[in-house]
Amino acid sequence: MELSATPRALVELGDIELYDPAAYQTADQHATWRTLRQNAPVWFHDRPGATGFWCVTRHADCETVIKDHQTFSSQEGTILASVGVGDAAGGQTITLMDPPRHGTVRGPTMRALGHAVVRDRAPRIRERVRDLIAPCHDGEQDFARLMRRLPMIIAGELMGVPERYWDDIAIWAAACIAPDDPEYALASTPARTLRIAHHELFACFRELIQDRRRSPRQDLISVLISLDALDDREAPVQDWRILLNCYSFILGANTTTPHVASHTLLALVDRPDVWAQLTTDPAAVAGLVEEGVRWTSPTHHLVRRVTADTSIGGVSIPKGDWVVAWIASANRDSAVFTDPFTFDIHRSPNRHLGFGGGPHYCIGAPSSRLALSILFEELAAAYTRFDRVGPLVHLQSNWINGLVSMPVQGIPRH
C-alpha cells in the first residue's frame, strides 16, 4: 500500500488478523506491523479451527529466520497457505529445499540466470521494454496491467519460453499467487481457479520440456533437464520435478518485478522532485530500484517451520511450530532504516529484505534489478511526469503486495 507518513495509531493485539487475503485489498497492515514491532515482536497468531503461527516483525528477527536454514526450514512451505498443511512439492523445488540439497539446484541454475547472462541480453531487454511502454504515448494506460508482461521479458527469454506464451503465463501465475482475487478468477471458486492455473502452466512447461529433451538450448529449462541428480542417493531428475521447478521460477519472477514497478511509479507520481533527479543524475536509478523494492516489499511474508526447540527475542518456540517473517514489517523497522516511511532514493545503506536473504536469496534478483533499472531509465527519458487518472485496485493476497489496476497518464517530453 502507498504510504507517505508513519501510521500513528496502534491497534489492539486482540484485533489483529493477518491471514485474511481480503484485508490486504482494502487497507495496508503497517499500523498492525508497527504495533507488533513495538509491543509484541514475537507474537503467536491464533486461528480458530486451524493451525496458528508465530509472527516476527523486527528486521533482526526476520533476518535470523530467513538465514538460519538449520533451525527454520523451508522444506514444508514458504507461504501462509502452507501453515498446518505443508506443501506437496516440499523437497522437490529450489524454494522448498534446505541446504545442502538446495545448492545442487541453485548452483547450476544461477549460471543460467546470473549477472553475466543478464548483462549480455541487456540490449534486447531494453528494446522489449521500450515496446512495452510505447502504449503510454497514446494517452491513459493501466500501468499495473501493462507491467504484467515485464517479468516475462526477462524470465521468458532466460527460461526459454516462446513469446506466444508470455501473456497467458502472466495471468496463470497471477491466479496461482492470488486465487481469491476477482481479477484473476478462472472459475467459480479460488480452489478451481488454482487447479486451472496449475493445469495450464504445467501443460505449457510439459510441452517445453519435451522440446528441450529433443533440442537442448542455452536456457534454464535445458539446465534443469541436464541435472543428473539432486544428490548422490537419488534417481535422475524426472519431468515432474523439472515441472515443479519451472513453476517455482516463473512464480518467483511474477511476484516481485511487476509490483515493484507499479508501486515505485506510484511513489514517483506524488514526488515530482524525485522524478526530476532521474533525468539529471543517471546514478539515481540504482538507488530508486533499491528503495522501490524496500518501499514496496512485494512479498509480505516468508514462512519457515522450526526444526528444533528454539527461541527468538527471549520467546520459546517449540519444534514443529510455524514462523512467519513479515518482510514488509522488517523493511519499515526504524531500528535499521532512518525515517522508514520516507521514500528516499539516496538511502544508504539500504539493508532491505525485499529479495529475501541467506541461502534462499532471490535467484532472480539480478534480472529483476536490470528490468526495473531499464524501465525507469526509459520512462524518465520519455516522460516529464505521470499523473494518476483513476482509482487504484490492490491485489487480494496476504502474500504479495500487488496492484491489479493503476490508471495513469504520461506526459511525453516531446
SULMO-V782735 format. One record per residue. N is the residue number from 1. RES is the residue in one letter. SS is DSSP state (h for helix, s for strand, l for the rest). PSI is psi in degrees with one decimal (NA if undefined). OMEGA is omega in radians with two decimals (NA if undefined). Layout:
N & RES & SS & PSI & OMEGA
N & RES & SS & PSI & OMEGA
//
This chain:
1 & M & l & 150.0 & 3.14
2 & E & l & 128.2 & 3.10
3 & L & l & 145.4 & 3.09
4 & S & l & -7.4 & -3.13
5 & A & l & 157.3 & 3.13
6 & T & l & 131.0 & 3.07
7 & P & l & 128.8 & -3.04
8 & R & l & -41.2 & -3.03
9 & A & l & 132.4 & 2.98
10 & L & l & 167.7 & -3.13
11 & V & l & 162.8 & 3.09
12 & E & l & 136.0 & -3.14
13 & L & h & -36.1 & -3.13
14 & G & h & -15.6 & -3.13
15 & D & h & -2.2 & -3.04
16 & I & l & 131.4 & 3.06
17 & E & l & 105.8 & -3.08
18 & L & l & 3.3 & -3.10
19 & Y & l & -37.2 & -3.02
20 & D & l & 115.0 & -3.13
21 & P & l & -32.0 & -3.09
22 & A & l & -28.8 & -3.10
23 & A & h & -26.0 & -3.09
24 & Y & h & -14.0 & 3.13
25 & Q & h & -26.9 & -3.05
26 & T & h & -18.9 & -3.12
27 & A & l & 148.0 & 3.06
28 & D & l & 165.0 & -3.06
29 & Q & l & 16.1 & -3.04
30 & H & h & -32.0 & 3.06
31 & A & h & -38.9 & 3.10
32 & T & h & -48.1 & -3.12
33 & W & h & -36.7 & 3.09
34 & R & h & -40.1 & 3.08
35 & T & h & -46.4 & -3.12
36 & L & h & -42.9 & 3.10
37 & R & h & -38.9 & -3.05
38 & Q & h & -41.1 & -2.96
39 & N & h & -23.3 & -3.08
40 & A & l & 69.0 & -3.03
41 & P & l & -20.5 & 3.01
42 & V & s & 105.0 & -2.91
43 & W & s & 137.4 & -3.13
44 & F & s & 124.8 & -3.12
45 & H & s & 105.9 & 3.08
46 & D & s & 149.4 & 3.02
47 & R & s & 101.5 & -3.11
48 & P & l & 125.9 & 3.12
49 & G & l & 2.8 & -3.13
50 & A & s & 170.5 & -3.10
51 & T & s & 130.4 & 3.07
52 & G & s & 178.1 & -3.09
53 & F & s & 155.1 & 3.09
54 & W & s & 137.6 & 3.06
55 & C & s & 125.9 & 2.96
56 & V & s & 135.7 & -2.95
57 & T & l & -13.8 & 3.09
58 & R & l & 149.4 & -3.07
59 & H & h & -47.9 & -3.08
60 & A & h & -42.4 & -3.13
61 & D & h & -40.6 & 3.09
62 & C & h & -41.0 & 3.13
63 & E & h & -40.5 & 3.10
64 & T & h & -46.5 & -3.08
65 & V & h & -42.7 & -3.06
66 & I & h & -14.7 & 3.14
67 & K & h & -27.9 & -3.10
68 & D & l & 82.7 & -3.07
69 & H & l & -20.1 & 3.14
70 & Q & l & -33.7 & 3.13
71 & T & l & -32.9 & -3.07
72 & F & s & 100.4 & -2.99
73 & S & s & 143.7 & 3.05
74 & S & l & -9.3 & -2.89
75 & Q & l & -28.9 & -3.07
76 & E & l & -3.3 & 3.11
77 & G & l & 150.7 & -3.09
78 & T & l & 4.1 & 3.12
79 & I & l & 164.0 & -3.06
80 & L & h & -32.5 & -3.14
81 & A & h & -17.9 & -3.13
82 & S & h & -18.7 & -3.03
83 & V & l & 123.5 & 3.09
84 & G & l & -18.8 & -3.09
85 & V & l & -20.4 & -3.11
86 & G & l & -176.6 & -3.14
87 & D & l & 127.9 & -3.08
88 & A & l & -21.7 & -3.14
89 & A & l & 9.2 & -3.12
90 & G & l & 129.9 & 3.12
91 & G & l & 0.2 & -3.07
92 & Q & l & -16.0 & 3.12
93 & T & l & 161.7 & -3.07
94 & I & h & -32.6 & -3.14
95 & T & h & -17.8 & -3.08
96 & L & h & 35.9 & 3.05
97 & M & l & 148.9 & 2.99
98 & D & l & 153.7 & 3.02
99 & P & l & 149.5 & 0.13
100 & P & l & -15.2 & -3.08
101 & R & h & -35.1 & 3.14
102 & H & h & -39.7 & -3.08
103 & G & h & -26.6 & -3.12
104 & T & h & -23.6 & 3.05
105 & V & h & -40.8 & -3.06
106 & R & h & -44.2 & -3.08
107 & G & h & -57.6 & -3.14
108 & P & h & -37.8 & -3.10
109 & T & h & -29.7 & 3.08
110 & M & h & -33.7 & 3.13
111 & R & h & -24.1 & 3.10
112 & A & h & -15.6 & -3.06
113 & L & h & 3.5 & -2.99
114 & G & l & -177.3 & -3.05
115 & H & h & -45.4 & -3.05
116 & A & h & -44.1 & -3.13
117 & V & h & -45.1 & -3.13
118 & V & h & -42.3 & -3.13
119 & R & h & -40.3 & 3.14
120 & D & h & -29.1 & -3.09
121 & R & l & 5.1 & -3.07
122 & A & h & -43.5 & -3.14
123 & P & h & -41.7 & 3.13
124 & R & h & -39.1 & 3.11
125 & I & h & -40.7 & 3.13
126 & R & h & -40.5 & 3.10
127 & E & h & -43.0 & -3.13
128 & R & h & -37.1 & 3.11
129 & V & h & -40.6 & 3.10
130 & R & h & -41.6 & 3.10
131 & D & h & -36.6 & -3.11
132 & L & h & -42.4 & -3.05
133 & I & h & -4.5 & -3.12
134 & A & h & -38.5 & 3.13
135 & P & h & -20.0 & 3.13
136 & C & h & -21.2 & 3.10
137 & H & h & -16.5 & -3.03
138 & D & h & 5.6 & 3.14
139 & G & l & -152.2 & -3.07
140 & E & l & 134.3 & 3.09
141 & Q & s & 150.0 & 3.02
142 & D & s & 101.1 & -3.01
143 & F & h & -37.9 & -3.14
144 & A & h & -42.3 & 3.12
145 & R & h & -36.0 & 3.11
146 & L & h & -38.0 & -3.06
147 & M & h & -8.3 & 3.10
148 & R & h & -31.4 & -3.07
149 & R & h & -16.9 & -3.04
150 & L & h & -49.7 & -3.12
151 & P & h & -29.2 & -3.13
152 & M & h & -24.1 & 3.10
153 & I & h & -35.7 & 3.10
154 & I & h & -54.6 & -3.05
155 & A & h & -39.2 & -3.14
156 & G & h & -43.3 & -3.12
157 & E & h & -43.4 & -3.11
158 & L & h & -33.1 & 3.13
159 & M & h & -20.4 & -3.11
160 & G & l & 30.2 & 3.14
161 & V & l & 120.9 & 3.13
162 & P & l & 147.8 & -3.05
163 & E & h & -26.9 & -3.12
164 & R & h & -18.6 & 3.14
165 & Y & h & -12.7 & -2.90
166 & W & h & -48.5 & -3.07
167 & D & h & -38.9 & 3.11
168 & D & h & -43.8 & -3.14
169 & I & h & -39.3 & 3.12
170 & A & h & -40.5 & 3.12
171 & I & h & -46.1 & -3.13
172 & W & h & -40.8 & 3.13
173 & A & h & -41.6 & 3.11
174 & A & h & -37.9 & 3.11
175 & A & h & -33.9 & 3.08
176 & C & h & -36.9 & -3.11
177 & I & h & -40.6 & -3.05
178 & A & l & 69.0 & -3.12
179 & P & l & -16.3 & 3.11
180 & D & l & -16.0 & -3.03
181 & D & l & 128.0 & -3.12
182 & P & h & -28.9 & -3.12
183 & E & h & -31.5 & -3.04
184 & Y & h & 17.3 & -3.14
185 & A & l & 119.5 & 3.09
186 & L & l & -4.2 & -3.12
187 & A & l & -173.1 & -3.02
188 & S & l & -17.2 & 3.13
189 & T & l & 155.5 & 3.08
190 & P & h & -38.0 & -3.13
191 & A & h & -41.3 & 3.12
192 & R & h & -37.7 & 3.06
193 & T & h & -45.4 & -3.13
194 & L & h & -42.3 & 3.14
195 & R & h & -42.9 & -3.13
196 & I & h & -45.3 & -3.14
197 & A & h & -42.9 & 3.09
198 & H & h & -45.5 & -3.12
199 & H & h & -46.0 & -3.10
200 & E & h & -44.3 & 3.13
201 & L & h & -45.5 & -3.11
202 & F & h & -37.5 & 3.11
203 & A & h & -41.8 & 3.12
204 & C & h & -49.3 & -3.10
205 & F & h & -30.1 & 3.08
206 & R & h & -42.5 & 3.11
207 & E & h & -42.5 & -3.11
208 & L & h & -36.5 & 3.10
209 & I & h & -43.5 & 3.11
210 & Q & h & -39.4 & 3.12
211 & D & h & -43.6 & -3.10
212 & R & h & -26.7 & 3.06
213 & R & h & -34.2 & 3.10
214 & R & h & -39.1 & -3.05
215 & S & l & 84.7 & 3.14
216 & P & l & 149.0 & 3.12
217 & R & l & -176.4 & 3.07
218 & Q & l & 72.2 & 3.14
219 & D & l & 172.2 & -3.03
220 & L & h & -39.3 & -3.13
221 & I & h & -41.2 & 3.10
222 & S & h & -36.7 & 3.09
223 & V & h & -44.6 & 3.14
224 & L & h & -38.7 & 3.11
225 & I & h & -34.6 & -3.06
226 & S & h & -14.0 & 3.14
227 & L & l & 117.4 & -3.08
228 & D & l & -33.7 & -3.11
229 & A & l & 152.9 & 3.07
230 & L & l & -27.2 & 2.97
231 & D & l & 178.1 & -3.00
232 & D & l & -15.6 & -3.03
233 & R & l & -4.0 & -3.00
234 & E & l & 158.7 & 3.14
235 & A & l & 165.1 & 3.10
236 & P & l & 150.6 & 3.13
237 & V & l & 127.2 & -3.12
238 & Q & l & 168.4 & -3.07
239 & D & h & -36.8 & -3.11
240 & W & h & -42.3 & 3.13
241 & R & h & -37.0 & 3.08
242 & I & h & -42.6 & 3.09
243 & L & h & -46.2 & -3.12
244 & L & h & -38.5 & 3.13
245 & N & h & -36.9 & 3.03
246 & C & h & -44.0 & 3.11
247 & Y & h & -44.5 & -3.13
248 & S & h & -45.5 & -3.13
249 & F & h & -42.4 & -3.07
250 & I & h & -33.9 & 3.06
251 & L & h & -39.9 & 3.10
252 & G & h & -42.1 & -3.14
253 & A & h & -37.7 & -3.03
254 & N & h & -2.3 & 3.13
255 & T & h & -9.8 & -3.05
256 & T & h & -64.9 & -2.91
257 & T & h & -50.7 & -3.06
258 & P & h & -34.4 & -3.09
259 & H & h & -33.4 & 3.01
260 & V & h & -41.8 & 3.13
261 & A & h & -48.5 & -3.09
262 & S & h & -46.9 & -3.13
263 & H & h & -35.1 & 3.14
264 & T & h & -42.8 & 3.07
265 & L & h & -37.6 & 3.10
266 & L & h & -41.3 & 3.10
267 & A & h & -36.8 & -3.12
268 & L & h & -30.7 & 3.13
269 & V & h & -39.2 & -3.10
270 & D & l & 4.7 & -3.09
271 & R & l & 70.3 & -3.10
272 & P & h & -28.2 & 3.12
273 & D & h & -35.6 & 3.10
274 & V & h & -40.4 & 3.09
275 & W & h & -41.2 & -3.13
276 & A & h & -35.1 & -3.14
277 & Q & h & -28.9 & -3.11
278 & L & h & -27.3 & -3.12
279 & T & h & -22.5 & -3.11
280 & T & h & -19.6 & -3.11
281 & D & l & 96.2 & -3.11
282 & P & l & -30.3 & -3.13
283 & A & l & -14.9 & -3.09
284 & A & h & -24.8 & -3.10
285 & V & h & -39.9 & 3.13
286 & A & h & -43.1 & 3.09
287 & G & h & -36.2 & 3.10
288 & L & h & -44.3 & -3.11
289 & V & h & -45.9 & -3.13
290 & E & h & -42.5 & 3.12
291 & E & h & -33.6 & 3.08
292 & G & h & -39.9 & 3.11
293 & V & h & -43.8 & 3.11
294 & R & h & -47.4 & -3.06
295 & W & h & -44.2 & -3.12
296 & T & h & -43.2 & -2.96
297 & S & l & 68.1 & -3.00
298 & P & l & -28.8 & 3.05
299 & T & s & 109.0 & -3.12
300 & H & l & -39.6 & -2.99
301 & H & s & 163.2 & 2.92
302 & L & s & 137.3 & -3.07
303 & V & s & 144.1 & 3.03
304 & R & s & 158.3 & 3.06
305 & R & s & 138.0 & -3.03
306 & V & s & 128.9 & -3.08
307 & T & l & -15.2 & 3.13
308 & A & l & 153.0 & 3.10
309 & D & l & 133.1 & -3.09
310 & T & s & -173.8 & 3.05
311 & S & s & 148.9 & 3.05
312 & I & s & 126.6 & 3.12
313 & G & l & 33.2 & 3.13
314 & G & l & 2.2 & 3.13
315 & V & s & 125.5 & -3.12
316 & S & s & 134.3 & 3.13
317 & I & s & 118.3 & -3.07
318 & P & l & 154.2 & 3.01
319 & K & l & 139.0 & 3.11
320 & G & l & -15.3 & 3.11
321 & D & l & 159.7 & 3.13
322 & W & s & 138.4 & -3.14
323 & V & s & 131.7 & 3.11
324 & V & s & 116.9 & 3.05
325 & A & s & 112.4 & -3.10
326 & W & s & 94.4 & -3.08
327 & I & h & -39.4 & 3.14
328 & A & h & -33.0 & 3.08
329 & S & h & -44.7 & 3.14
330 & A & h & -36.5 & -3.10
331 & N & l & 1.2 & 3.02
332 & R & l & 17.7 & -3.09
333 & D & l & 116.1 & -3.10
334 & S & l & -12.9 & 3.06
335 & A & l & -17.7 & -3.10
336 & V & l & -37.3 & -3.05
337 & F & l & 120.7 & 3.04
338 & T & l & 133.4 & -3.11
339 & D & l & 63.2 & -3.01
340 & P & l & -18.2 & 3.13
341 & F & l & 16.8 & 3.00
342 & T & l & 131.5 & 3.10
343 & F & l & 108.0 & -2.99
344 & D & l & 105.8 & -3.09
345 & I & l & -7.0 & 3.09
346 & H & l & 12.6 & -3.12
347 & R & l & 125.5 & -3.14
348 & S & l & 126.1 & -0.04
349 & P & l & 163.5 & 3.11
350 & N & l & 89.1 & -3.02
351 & R & l & 44.0 & -3.12
352 & H & l & 157.4 & 3.11
353 & L & l & 24.3 & -3.07
354 & G & l & -23.6 & 3.05
355 & F & l & 18.0 & -3.13
356 & G & l & -151.2 & -3.13
357 & G & l & 170.0 & 3.12
358 & G & h & -153.4 & -3.08
359 & P & h & -21.1 & -3.14
360 & H & h & 20.6 & 3.04
361 & Y & l & 135.9 & -2.98
362 & C & l & 118.2 & -3.12
363 & I & l & -21.9 & 3.12
364 & G & l & 10.3 & -3.11
365 & A & h & -44.1 & 3.12
366 & P & h & -42.6 & -3.12
367 & S & h & -36.1 & 3.11
368 & S & h & -45.5 & 3.12
369 & R & h & -42.4 & -3.14
370 & L & h & -46.9 & -3.13
371 & A & h & -44.1 & -3.12
372 & L & h & -39.3 & 3.12
373 & S & h & -48.1 & 3.13
374 & I & h & -41.8 & -3.14
375 & L & h & -51.5 & -3.05
376 & F & h & -26.3 & 2.98
377 & E & h & -45.0 & -3.12
378 & E & h & -39.7 & 3.12
379 & L & h & -44.3 & -3.11
380 & A & h & -32.6 & 3.13
381 & A & h & -28.4 & -3.01
382 & A & h & -20.6 & -3.01
383 & Y & s & 142.2 & 3.07
384 & T & s & -27.1 & 3.09
385 & R & s & 172.0 & 2.96
386 & F & s & 143.2 & 3.07
387 & D & s & 143.6 & 3.01
388 & R & s & 135.3 & -3.11
389 & V & s & 14.5 & 3.13
390 & G & s & 171.6 & -3.09
391 & P & s & 149.5 & 3.03
392 & L & s & 145.0 & 2.98
393 & V & s & 120.3 & -3.09
394 & H & s & 151.7 & 3.13
395 & L & l & 140.0 & 3.09
396 & Q & l & 88.9 & -3.06
397 & S & l & 137.0 & 3.04
398 & N & l & -3.1 & -3.08
399 & W & l & -46.6 & -3.01
400 & I & s & 131.4 & 3.08
401 & N & l & 87.2 & -3.02
402 & G & l & 161.7 & 3.01
403 & L & s & 126.5 & 3.12
404 & V & s & -37.2 & -3.11
405 & S & s & 136.7 & -3.13
406 & M & s & 82.0 & -3.13
407 & P & s & 130.0 & 3.14
408 & V & s & 162.2 & 3.05
409 & Q & s & 120.9 & 3.09
410 & G & s & 140.6 & 3.10
411 & I & s & 101.8 & -3.07
412 & P & s & 152.0 & 3.09
413 & R & l & -29.3 & -3.09
414 & H & l & NA & NA
//
